[in-house]
Amino acid sequence: MKNHISYLLLIGLLGILVSCGTAKSKKHLPDISNYNAVKPVVTKLSDSSFISGNNSFSKNKQGLWELYVEGDPLEIGLTTGALSDSLLQKQQRIFFSKITDIVPSKFQQKMLRHFLSWFNRKLYMNVPEEYQTEIYGVSQYTSHEFDNIAPQYQRGLYLHAAHDIGHALQDLALVGCSSFAAWNEKSEDGNLILGRNFDFYVNDAFAENKIIAFIKPKQGHNFIMVTWPGMIGVVSGMNQQGLTVTINASKSKIPLIAKTPISILTREILQHAQNIDEAIAIAKKRKVFVSESIMVGSAQDNKAVLIEVSPKKMDVYDMPNTSQLICSNHFQSEAFKDDKRNQEQIVNSHSEYRFERMQELLSENKKINPQIASEILRNKDGLNNIPLGLGNEKALNQLMAHHGIIFKPKEKLVWVSANPYQLGEFVCYNLDSVFNSKRSKTVVSFEQENLNIAKDPFIKTEAFQNYKKFKTEDHQMDLYLKKEETISAEFIQNYQSLNPDYWVVYYKTGLYFYQKKEFQQAQANFEKALTKEITTAPEKAAIEKYLKKLKRKLQ
């Protein structure tokens, strides 16, 4: 993390030196002269239900917000902002408080602001005008509380690059998404089915207000996407033509300039493509600034492919004569698979492990249906069903996902998980029902309740309650280590008992005893950590390095 802060500070200083190059981007606004810029009138029906003309925003009984908006880009932006304004302001507070946690120094925050303005100086040139306009509309409802970071519109634009920057720096977000697709003989009815976990994690509060957005644009296809307040880009979605998009990060260099955010590219694909060929054509038009796998599923083609993109090249992973596709966080296409950076990702991360686990579960389940797909997404065990400890990033279910989602494109059906993580009820939506039915002045949930998938029984277990306690204790453990404070034996015993299969509880205890120069205790805990499934090769190597040091100290 310190290296990344140093990097930001360096860029910040460079930004000051070349600030004249950022002046234009700071003043840039989209041209809205051809749109009606009158702000919409919102009627509040209750604390969790709002309407504006044909548009609505309400919370269903599972706690998911359902947004329906239609119109041109400015209408969609303004209406989205007007309907969700209180959540929008809350979401920005949550996000920027996380940044403050990571970068507590006022000086470093100032440098970060210089970094953002310098790094994003050409962002507006790489975002299509229709999405700039929509972001502008939403931004009119954001708080002025964070104008010191950037003005409302520029801040909204910057936030659409946060997903990409998080991938590159890997400290702003934990990213370990897993996705799969099955069709023909691998699917229960022969039709394409896809499932994915979106593991973009800021904190638990960030995922509280999930929005299921139904967008009916004047140009392009109607679509559904799972999002959060202020986000118009697409991380998971399907259009009414039965085309789906989901994104999985791959290993990236730290970029020097923002180009097209991945979520904006996938929004363009979702809104303007109806099959795989059209999706590929759109991807070829845009320059991105991080490496990403875009899984595209198509009802027309009854299959899925991976569009793999990086700042320098693009390839399509389309395996003929197969009926399933698996994606974690490394590339598979000919253009990328042998790249040094990709090979390092396979060796050093947990991507290959999750890939093999999906292979294992898909082979165990000969024909995939929505229920089986949900069970795969919720699976917490490792290869051969070994216990990993709760929260281990080697698991498909890392107990941190923003959402899990399942698509049946031909039937226009989508299932979205309610909180917590992907453990809550998977709520089903039928796009044809939503977009083809008449709008009314009353607001009722769009869900197809008879097709919902029940909550994971794990929610009611003692193990899950212990995991929630563990998260609190783990944070406390980090504070103890940071401040080098004394920890009671009772705290350590309780901490380890809450998540006994997770290597981290023994590793952090080992660090504590190492700090206190109680080397035998440190050695015992580090050795215990090595008996568990450690998340990555570098983390395992770090423990082995400590043990070598201890061996010398104890001789």
C-alpha positions as CSV (number, residue, x, y, z in Angstrom):
1,M,0.0,0.0,0.0
2,K,2.8,2.4,0.9
3,N,4.2,2.0,-2.6
4,H,0.9,2.9,-4.1
5,I,0.6,6.0,-1.9
6,S,4.1,7.0,-3.0
7,Y,3.1,6.5,-6.6
8,L,0.0,8.8,-6.1
9,L,2.2,11.4,-4.4
10,L,4.6,11.4,-7.3
11,I,1.8,11.7,-9.8
12,G,0.3,14.4,-7.7
13,L,3.5,16.4,-7.8
14,L,3.7,15.8,-11.5
15,G,0.1,17.0,-11.8
16,I,1.0,20.3,-10.1
17,L,3.8,20.8,-12.6
18,V,1.6,20.1,-15.6
19,S,-1.6,21.6,-14.2
20,C,-2.1,23.7,-17.3
21,G,-2.8,20.4,-19.1
22,T,-5.7,19.6,-16.7
23,A,-7.5,23.0,-16.9
24,K,-9.6,22.1,-19.9
25,S,-10.8,18.8,-18.4
26,K,-11.7,20.6,-15.1
27,K,-13.9,23.1,-17.1
28,H,-15.4,20.6,-19.6
29,L,-19.2,20.0,-19.6
30,P,-21.2,18.0,-22.0
31,D,-23.3,19.9,-24.6
32,I,-26.9,19.7,-23.3
33,S,-28.3,22.5,-25.5
34,N,-30.4,20.1,-27.5
35,Y,-32.0,18.5,-24.4
36,N,-34.8,19.6,-22.1
37,A,-32.9,20.4,-18.9
38,V,-36.0,21.0,-16.7
39,K,-35.5,19.1,-13.5
40,P,-38.2,16.4,-12.9
41,V,-40.9,16.6,-10.2
42,V,-40.8,13.7,-7.8
43,T,-43.7,12.5,-5.8
44,K,-42.9,10.7,-2.5
45,L,-45.3,7.9,-1.9
46,S,-43.5,6.7,1.2
47,D,-40.0,6.6,2.7
48,S,-39.1,3.9,0.2
49,S,-41.2,4.7,-2.8
50,F,-41.0,7.6,-5.3
51,I,-42.5,8.3,-8.7
52,S,-41.9,10.9,-11.5
53,G,-44.1,10.5,-14.5
54,N,-43.6,7.0,-15.8
55,N,-40.5,6.6,-13.7
56,S,-40.2,5.0,-10.3
57,F,-37.8,4.1,-7.5
58,S,-38.8,1.8,-4.7
59,K,-37.5,-0.8,-2.3
60,N,-38.8,-4.3,-2.5
61,K,-39.4,-6.6,0.5
62,Q,-35.9,-8.2,0.0
63,G,-34.3,-4.8,0.5
64,L,-33.3,-4.3,-3.2
65,W,-34.1,-0.9,-4.8
66,E,-35.9,-1.1,-8.1
67,L,-35.4,1.8,-10.5
68,Y,-37.3,2.3,-13.7
69,V,-36.3,5.3,-15.9
70,E,-36.9,6.1,-19.6
71,G,-36.0,8.9,-22.0
72,D,-33.0,10.6,-23.6
73,P,-29.6,10.7,-21.8
74,L,-30.3,13.9,-19.9
75,E,-33.8,12.8,-18.9
76,I,-32.4,9.4,-17.7
77,G,-29.7,11.1,-15.7
78,L,-31.8,13.9,-14.2
79,T,-34.6,11.5,-13.3
80,T,-32.2,8.9,-11.8
81,G,-30.6,11.6,-9.7
82,A,-33.9,13.1,-8.6
83,L,-35.4,9.8,-7.6
84,S,-32.4,8.5,-5.7
85,D,-30.8,11.8,-4.4
86,S,-30.6,10.9,-0.7
87,L,-29.0,7.5,-1.5
88,L,-26.7,9.2,-4.0
89,Q,-25.3,11.6,-1.4
90,K,-25.0,8.8,1.2
91,Q,-23.1,6.5,-1.3
92,Q,-20.6,9.2,-2.1
93,R,-20.0,9.8,1.7
94,I,-19.4,6.0,2.1
95,F,-17.0,5.9,-0.8
96,F,-15.0,9.0,0.1
97,S,-14.8,8.0,3.8
98,K,-13.1,4.8,2.6
99,I,-10.6,6.9,0.6
100,T,-10.0,8.9,3.8
101,D,-9.3,5.6,5.7
102,I,-6.8,4.6,3.1
103,V,-5.2,8.1,2.8
104,P,-5.7,9.8,6.2
105,S,-3.0,12.5,5.7
106,K,-4.4,15.9,4.6
107,F,-1.3,16.4,2.5
108,Q,-1.6,13.0,0.9
109,Q,-5.3,13.8,0.2
110,K,-4.3,17.0,-1.5
111,M,-1.8,15.0,-3.6
112,L,-4.5,12.5,-4.4
113,R,-6.7,15.3,-5.7
114,H,-3.9,16.5,-8.0
115,F,-3.4,12.8,-9.1
116,L,-7.1,12.5,-10.0
117,S,-7.3,15.7,-12.0
118,W,-4.0,14.8,-13.8
119,F,-4.8,11.1,-14.3
120,N,-8.3,11.8,-15.6
121,R,-7.4,14.8,-17.7
122,K,-8.5,13.0,-20.9
123,L,-11.3,10.9,-19.5
124,Y,-14.0,13.1,-21.0
125,M,-12.5,12.5,-24.4
126,N,-13.0,8.7,-24.0
127,V,-16.5,8.6,-22.7
128,P,-19.3,8.8,-25.3
129,E,-21.3,12.0,-25.2
130,E,-24.6,10.2,-24.3
131,Y,-23.0,8.9,-21.1
132,Q,-21.3,12.1,-20.3
133,T,-24.8,13.7,-20.5
134,E,-26.3,11.1,-18.3
135,I,-23.6,11.4,-15.7
136,Y,-24.1,15.2,-15.8
137,G,-27.8,14.8,-15.1
138,V,-27.2,12.5,-12.1
139,S,-24.4,14.8,-10.8
140,Q,-26.8,17.7,-10.4
141,Y,-28.2,15.8,-7.3
142,T,-24.9,15.1,-5.6
143,S,-23.7,16.9,-2.5
144,H,-21.4,19.9,-2.6
145,E,-19.7,18.4,0.4
146,F,-16.9,16.9,-1.8
147,D,-16.4,19.8,-4.2
148,N,-12.9,20.1,-2.8
149,I,-12.1,16.8,-4.6
150,A,-13.7,17.9,-7.9
151,P,-16.8,19.7,-9.1
152,Q,-20.0,17.7,-9.2
153,Y,-19.9,16.6,-12.9
154,Q,-16.1,15.9,-12.9
155,R,-16.5,14.0,-9.7
156,G,-19.2,11.8,-11.2
157,L,-17.0,11.2,-14.2
158,Y,-14.0,10.3,-12.0
159,L,-16.1,7.8,-10.0
160,H,-16.8,5.8,-13.1
161,A,-13.0,5.2,-13.4
162,A,-12.8,4.1,-9.7
163,H,-13.5,0.5,-10.6
164,D,-10.6,0.5,-13.1
165,I,-8.2,2.4,-10.7
166,G,-9.1,-0.1,-8.0
167,H,-8.1,-3.0,-10.2
168,A,-4.8,-1.4,-11.0
169,L,-3.9,-0.4,-7.5
170,Q,-5.7,-3.4,-5.8
171,D,-6.0,-1.5,-2.5
172,L,-9.1,0.5,-3.3
173,A,-11.0,-2.8,-3.9
174,L,-10.7,-6.5,-3.4
175,V,-11.4,-8.0,-6.8
176,G,-11.9,-11.7,-7.2
177,C,-14.9,-12.1,-9.5
178,S,-16.0,-15.5,-10.7
179,S,-18.3,-16.3,-13.6
180,F,-19.5,-19.2,-15.7
181,A,-21.8,-20.0,-18.6
182,A,-23.4,-23.3,-19.8
183,W,-25.5,-24.2,-22.8
184,N,-26.6,-27.1,-25.0
185,E,-25.9,-30.4,-23.2
186,K,-24.5,-28.6,-20.1
187,S,-27.7,-26.7,-19.5
188,E,-30.9,-28.3,-18.2
189,D,-33.1,-27.1,-21.1
190,G,-30.3,-26.6,-23.7
191,N,-30.6,-22.8,-23.4
192,L,-27.8,-20.6,-22.3
193,I,-27.5,-19.9,-18.5
194,L,-24.8,-17.7,-16.9
195,G,-23.9,-17.0,-13.2
196,R,-21.5,-14.6,-11.6
197,N,-20.3,-13.1,-8.3
198,F,-19.3,-9.5,-8.4
199,D,-16.6,-9.1,-5.7
200,F,-16.0,-5.3,-5.9
201,Y,-15.7,-4.5,-2.2
202,V,-15.4,-1.1,-0.6
203,N,-17.1,-2.0,2.7
204,D,-20.4,-3.5,3.8
205,A,-22.1,-0.1,3.9
206,F,-21.3,0.4,0.2
207,A,-23.3,-2.7,-0.8
208,E,-26.3,-1.9,1.4
209,N,-28.2,0.0,-1.3
210,K,-28.1,-2.2,-4.3
211,I,-30.1,-0.9,-7.3
212,I,-31.8,-3.1,-9.9
213,A,-32.1,-0.5,-12.7
214,F,-34.4,-1.0,-15.6
215,I,-33.4,1.5,-18.3
216,K,-35.6,2.3,-21.4
217,P,-33.4,4.6,-23.6
218,K,-34.7,6.5,-26.6
219,Q,-31.9,5.0,-28.6
220,G,-30.7,1.4,-28.2
221,H,-32.1,-1.6,-26.4
222,N,-34.0,-1.7,-23.1
223,F,-31.9,-3.3,-20.3
224,I,-31.5,-4.3,-16.7
225,M,-28.3,-3.7,-14.7
226,V,-27.3,-4.2,-11.1
227,T,-25.7,-1.0,-9.8
228,W,-25.3,1.5,-6.9
229,P,-26.3,5.1,-6.5
230,G,-24.5,7.4,-9.0
231,M,-23.2,4.5,-11.2
232,I,-24.4,4.5,-14.8
233,G,-21.8,2.1,-16.0
234,V,-22.6,-1.7,-16.2
235,V,-20.8,-4.4,-14.2
236,S,-23.6,-7.0,-14.6
237,G,-26.6,-6.6,-17.0
238,M,-28.8,-8.0,-19.7
239,N,-30.8,-6.3,-22.5
240,Q,-34.2,-7.2,-23.9
241,Q,-32.5,-8.9,-26.9
242,G,-31.1,-11.4,-24.4
243,L,-27.5,-10.1,-24.5
244,T,-25.6,-10.2,-21.2
245,V,-22.4,-8.6,-20.0
246,T,-20.3,-9.2,-16.9
247,I,-16.8,-8.0,-16.2
248,N,-13.8,-9.8,-14.5
249,A,-10.6,-7.9,-13.7
250,S,-7.3,-9.3,-15.0
251,K,-3.7,-8.2,-14.0
252,S,-2.9,-4.7,-15.1
253,K,0.0,-2.3,-15.1
254,I,-0.6,0.8,-13.1
255,P,-1.8,3.1,-16.0
256,L,-0.6,6.7,-16.5
257,I,-3.8,8.1,-18.0
258,A,-7.5,7.3,-17.9
259,K,-9.2,6.2,-21.1
260,T,-12.6,4.5,-21.5
261,P,-13.7,3.0,-18.1
262,I,-14.6,-0.7,-18.6
263,S,-18.1,-0.1,-17.1
264,I,-18.8,2.5,-19.8
265,L,-17.7,0.2,-22.5
266,T,-20.0,-2.6,-21.2
267,R,-22.9,-0.1,-20.9
268,E,-22.4,0.8,-24.6
269,I,-22.4,-2.9,-25.5
270,L,-25.5,-3.7,-23.4
271,Q,-27.4,-0.7,-24.8
272,H,-26.4,-1.0,-28.5
273,A,-25.6,-4.7,-29.2
274,Q,-27.9,-7.6,-29.8
275,N,-25.5,-10.4,-30.4
276,I,-21.8,-11.4,-29.9
277,D,-20.6,-10.0,-33.3
278,E,-22.1,-6.5,-32.5
279,A,-20.6,-6.6,-29.0
280,I,-17.1,-7.3,-30.4
281,A,-17.5,-4.5,-32.9
282,I,-18.2,-2.0,-30.1
283,A,-15.3,-3.3,-28.0
284,K,-12.9,-2.7,-30.9
285,K,-13.9,1.0,-31.1
286,R,-12.8,1.9,-27.5
287,K,-9.4,2.2,-25.8
288,V,-9.4,1.0,-22.2
289,F,-6.8,1.6,-19.5
290,V,-6.9,-1.6,-17.5
291,S,-7.0,-5.3,-18.5
292,E,-10.4,-7.0,-18.2
293,S,-12.4,-10.0,-19.3
294,I,-15.9,-9.2,-20.5
295,M,-18.1,-12.2,-20.6
296,V,-20.8,-11.7,-23.3
297,G,-23.7,-14.1,-23.4
298,S,-26.2,-14.1,-26.3
299,A,-29.7,-15.6,-26.7
300,Q,-29.3,-15.2,-30.5
301,D,-26.1,-17.2,-30.5
302,N,-27.0,-19.4,-27.6
303,K,-23.5,-19.3,-26.2
304,A,-21.1,-17.1,-24.4
305,V,-17.6,-15.7,-25.2
306,L,-14.9,-13.7,-23.5
307,I,-13.8,-10.4,-25.0
308,E,-10.4,-9.9,-23.4
309,V,-9.1,-6.3,-23.5
310,S,-6.1,-4.4,-22.3
311,P,-4.6,-1.0,-23.1
312,K,-2.6,-2.4,-26.0
313,K,-4.6,-5.2,-27.5
314,M,-7.9,-7.3,-27.6
315,D,-8.8,-10.9,-28.3
316,V,-11.9,-13.0,-28.2
317,Y,-11.9,-16.4,-26.4
318,D,-14.4,-18.5,-28.2
319,M,-13.9,-22.2,-27.8
320,P,-15.7,-24.2,-30.5
321,N,-17.1,-27.7,-29.7
322,T,-17.6,-26.8,-26.0
323,S,-20.8,-26.0,-24.1
324,Q,-19.4,-24.2,-21.1
325,L,-17.2,-21.1,-20.3
326,I,-15.4,-20.3,-17.1
327,C,-13.8,-17.0,-16.1
328,S,-12.0,-15.8,-13.0
329,N,-9.2,-13.2,-13.1
330,H,-6.7,-14.3,-15.7
331,F,-6.8,-14.3,-19.5
332,Q,-7.3,-17.4,-21.7
333,S,-7.1,-16.2,-25.3
334,E,-4.2,-16.8,-27.6
335,A,-3.2,-13.1,-27.6
336,F,-2.9,-13.0,-23.8
337,K,-2.5,-16.4,-22.2
338,D,1.3,-16.5,-22.5
339,D,1.9,-12.9,-21.4
340,K,4.4,-12.7,-18.5
341,R,1.9,-10.6,-16.5
342,N,-0.9,-13.0,-17.1
343,Q,1.3,-16.0,-16.1
344,E,2.3,-14.2,-12.9
345,Q,-1.3,-13.7,-12.1
346,I,-2.0,-17.4,-12.5
347,V,0.9,-18.4,-10.3
348,N,0.6,-15.7,-7.6
349,S,-3.1,-15.0,-7.2
350,H,-6.1,-17.1,-6.3
351,S,-7.6,-16.8,-9.8
352,E,-6.5,-20.3,-11.1
353,Y,-7.8,-21.9,-7.9
354,R,-11.3,-20.5,-8.3
355,F,-11.2,-21.4,-12.0
356,E,-10.4,-25.0,-11.1
357,R,-13.1,-25.0,-8.4
358,M,-15.7,-23.9,-11.0
359,Q,-14.5,-26.6,-13.3
360,E,-15.0,-29.1,-10.5
361,L,-18.5,-28.0,-9.6
362,L,-19.6,-27.8,-13.2
363,S,-18.4,-31.3,-13.8
364,E,-20.2,-32.5,-10.7
365,N,-23.5,-31.0,-11.9
366,K,-24.1,-32.4,-15.4
367,K,-26.9,-30.0,-16.3
368,I,-27.1,-26.5,-14.9
369,N,-30.3,-24.8,-13.9
370,P,-30.9,-21.5,-11.9
371,Q,-31.0,-23.4,-8.5
372,I,-27.7,-25.2,-9.2
373,A,-26.2,-22.0,-10.5
374,S,-27.0,-20.3,-7.2
375,E,-25.5,-23.1,-5.2
376,I,-22.3,-22.8,-7.2
377,L,-22.1,-19.0,-6.6
378,R,-22.8,-19.6,-2.9
379,N,-20.1,-22.3,-2.5
380,K,-17.6,-21.6,0.3
381,D,-15.4,-24.7,0.1
382,G,-12.2,-25.3,-1.7
383,L,-11.1,-28.0,-4.2
384,N,-12.3,-31.4,-3.2
385,N,-14.6,-29.7,-0.7
386,I,-11.9,-28.9,1.8
387,P,-12.7,-26.1,4.3
388,L,-11.0,-22.8,3.4
389,G,-12.1,-20.7,6.4
390,L,-14.8,-18.1,5.9
391,G,-13.8,-15.1,3.8
392,N,-11.0,-16.8,2.0
393,E,-10.6,-15.4,-1.5
394,K,-9.9,-18.8,-2.9
395,A,-13.6,-19.5,-2.4
396,L,-16.2,-18.7,-5.0
397,N,-18.3,-17.3,-2.2
398,Q,-15.8,-15.0,-0.4
399,L,-18.6,-13.5,1.8
400,M,-17.9,-10.1,0.4
401,A,-19.7,-10.0,-3.0
402,H,-21.6,-6.8,-3.9
403,H,-24.0,-9.2,-5.7
404,G,-24.5,-12.6,-7.3
405,I,-26.5,-12.7,-10.5
406,I,-27.9,-15.4,-12.8
407,F,-29.1,-14.9,-16.4
408,K,-31.4,-17.0,-18.6
409,P,-31.1,-14.8,-21.8
410,K,-33.6,-16.6,-24.1
411,E,-36.3,-16.5,-21.4
412,K,-35.3,-12.8,-20.5
413,L,-35.0,-13.9,-16.9
414,V,-32.5,-12.4,-14.4
415,W,-32.0,-13.4,-10.7
416,V,-30.3,-10.9,-8.4
417,S,-29.1,-11.7,-4.9
418,A,-30.5,-9.7,-1.9
419,N,-28.2,-8.9,1.0
420,P,-26.1,-10.2,2.6
421,Y,-23.7,-10.9,-0.2
422,Q,-25.1,-13.6,-2.4
423,L,-26.7,-15.4,0.5
424,G,-30.1,-13.6,0.5
425,E,-33.0,-14.5,-1.8
426,F,-32.2,-14.5,-5.5
427,V,-35.0,-12.2,-6.8
428,C,-36.2,-13.0,-10.3
429,Y,-37.1,-10.4,-13.0
430,N,-38.6,-10.9,-16.4
431,L,-37.5,-8.1,-18.8
432,D,-40.4,-8.6,-21.2
433,S,-42.8,-8.2,-18.3
434,V,-41.2,-5.1,-17.0
435,F,-40.7,-3.3,-20.3
436,N,-43.9,-4.4,-22.2
437,S,-46.4,-3.8,-19.4
438,K,-48.2,-0.5,-19.0
439,R,-46.9,1.9,-16.4
440,S,-49.2,2.8,-13.5
441,K,-49.3,5.5,-10.8
442,T,-48.9,2.9,-8.1
443,V,-45.5,1.2,-7.5
444,V,-45.3,-2.5,-7.1
445,S,-42.2,-4.7,-7.2
446,F,-41.2,-6.0,-10.7
447,E,-40.2,-9.4,-9.3
448,Q,-41.5,-12.7,-10.5
449,E,-42.0,-14.0,-7.0
450,N,-42.9,-17.6,-7.9
451,L,-39.5,-18.0,-9.6
452,N,-37.4,-16.6,-6.7
453,I,-34.6,-18.8,-5.3
454,A,-34.7,-19.1,-1.5
455,K,-32.2,-17.7,0.9
456,D,-29.0,-19.7,1.6
457,P,-29.7,-21.8,4.8
458,F,-26.2,-20.8,5.9
459,I,-27.6,-17.4,7.0
460,K,-29.2,-19.1,10.0
461,T,-26.2,-21.0,11.2
462,E,-23.9,-20.3,14.1
463,A,-21.0,-20.3,11.7
464,F,-22.4,-17.3,9.9
465,Q,-23.0,-15.4,13.2
466,N,-19.4,-16.2,14.2
467,Y,-18.2,-14.9,10.8
468,K,-19.9,-11.6,11.4
469,K,-18.3,-11.4,14.8
470,F,-15.0,-12.4,13.3
471,K,-15.0,-9.4,10.9
472,T,-15.3,-7.1,13.8
473,E,-12.6,-8.9,15.8
474,D,-10.3,-9.0,12.7
475,H,-10.5,-5.3,12.3
476,Q,-9.7,-4.9,16.0
477,M,-6.7,-7.3,15.6
478,D,-5.4,-5.0,12.8
479,L,-5.7,-2.0,15.1
480,Y,-3.8,-3.9,17.9
481,L,-1.0,-4.8,15.5
482,K,-0.8,-1.3,14.0
483,K,-0.6,0.3,17.5
484,E,1.6,-2.5,18.9
485,E,-0.8,-2.9,21.8
486,T,-0.9,-5.8,24.3
487,I,-3.6,-8.3,23.5
488,S,-5.2,-10.6,26.1
489,A,-5.0,-14.4,25.7
490,E,-8.8,-14.5,25.9
491,F,-9.1,-12.2,22.8
492,I,-6.7,-14.3,20.8
493,Q,-8.5,-17.6,21.7
494,N,-11.9,-16.1,20.8
495,Y,-10.5,-14.5,17.6
496,Q,-9.2,-17.9,16.4
497,S,-12.3,-19.8,17.5
498,L,-14.6,-17.6,15.4
499,N,-12.9,-18.7,12.1
500,P,-10.7,-21.7,12.9
501,D,-10.1,-22.9,9.3
502,Y,-8.9,-19.5,8.1
503,W,-5.1,-19.2,7.9
504,V,-5.3,-15.4,8.6
505,V,-6.2,-15.9,12.3
506,Y,-3.0,-17.8,12.9
507,Y,-0.8,-15.5,10.7
508,K,-1.9,-12.3,12.5
509,T,-1.5,-14.0,15.9
510,G,2.0,-15.0,14.8
511,L,2.7,-11.4,13.8
512,Y,1.6,-10.2,17.3
513,F,3.9,-12.6,19.1
514,Y,6.7,-11.7,16.7
515,Q,6.2,-8.0,17.7
516,K,6.3,-9.0,21.3
517,K,9.4,-11.1,20.8
518,E,7.7,-14.2,22.1
519,F,9.3,-16.2,19.3
520,Q,8.1,-19.7,20.2
521,Q,4.5,-18.6,20.2
522,A,5.0,-16.8,17.0
523,Q,6.6,-19.9,15.4
524,A,3.7,-22.1,16.6
525,N,1.1,-19.8,15.0
526,F,3.0,-19.3,11.7
527,E,3.3,-23.1,11.5
528,K,-0.4,-23.5,12.2
529,A,-1.2,-21.0,9.4
530,L,0.8,-23.1,7.0
531,T,-1.5,-26.1,7.7
532,K,-4.4,-24.1,6.3
533,E,-5.2,-23.1,2.7
534,I,-3.3,-19.9,2.2
535,T,-4.8,-17.5,-0.3
536,T,-1.9,-16.6,-2.5
537,A,1.7,-17.8,-3.1
538,P,3.3,-14.4,-2.0
539,E,1.4,-14.6,1.3
540,K,2.6,-18.2,1.9
541,A,6.1,-17.1,1.0
542,A,5.9,-14.2,3.6
543,I,5.0,-16.7,6.4
544,E,7.9,-19.0,5.4
545,K,10.2,-16.0,5.5
546,Y,9.1,-15.3,9.1
547,L,9.7,-18.9,10.0
548,K,13.3,-18.7,8.6
549,K,13.9,-15.6,10.7
550,L,12.5,-17.3,13.8
551,K,14.7,-20.4,13.3
552,R,17.8,-18.2,13.4
553,K,16.5,-16.3,16.5
554,L,15.6,-19.5,18.4
555,Q,19.0,-21.3,17.7
